[in-house]
């Protein structure tokens, strides 16, 4: 098991992977349509975008948490 102190990094890693997978699929389809080799092109786009999404998630998450805290009231 992974120690709990790494939970925010693991969360960003998994969320960025899933989100970039979906978004790269939509973007690839939008740009190319359902062409031969679509899945390969999608996976290539995903492998290039996931590291960027992961880094962005790590940087943006603290600001997002603060913004959410300001926009919501405590229970």
TAJOMO-V8509 format. One line per field, one symbol per residue. ss: DSSP state (@ for helix, = for strand, . for the rest). phi: phi as a letter, one per 40 degrees, with the letter a starting at -180 (. if undefined). burial: + if it has 24 or more other C-alpha atoms within 12 Angstrom, else -. A space follows every 10 residues. Layout:
ss: ???
phi: ???
burial: ???
This chain:
ss: ...@@@@@@@ @@@@@@@@@@ @@@@@@@@@@ @@.....@@@ @@@@@@@@@@ @@@@@@@@@@ @@@@@@@@@@ @....
phi: .cdcccdccc dccccccccc cccccccccc cbgcccgdcc cccccccccc dccccccccc dcccdccccc cbbdc
burial: ---------- -++-+++-++ +--++--+-- ---------- +++-++--++ --++--++-- ---------- -----
